[in-house]
Amino acid sequence: CEPACPVTAIFAEEDVPEEWQEYIEKNYDHYGK
């Protein structure tokens, strides 16, 4: 996973930066909750 998602790009849900908040729902839709 790290080559595609560097460790600095992985956040706990409550720590996701504001500019990436929209991706939380997209990830839930794609991967499930």
N, C-alpha and C positions, 0 to 999 in steps of 0.2 A: 504493500500500500504506500509506503513512504516515497518511492519514486514518483508516483502520481499525486500523492497528497503529503507534502513535507510535514514533518511533525509540528511545525509552526502553524500549519493550517488546520489543525485538529483542535476543536474546542468542546468543552462541556456546553450543553444547550444554553444554559444561563449566561455563558461567557461569550457567545457568538457576537462579534461586532455588529453594530447597527446596519452597516451597509450590506451585510450578508444574512440578515434576519429572514428575508424572503425565501432563502434556500432551505430553511428548516422545514417548512410545509412541503416544499418540492421533494425533499429527501424522504419525508414520511410517506408521501404519495408513491414514491418509487420503491422504497425499501420496506415500507410498513412501519407501524408504530411499535 
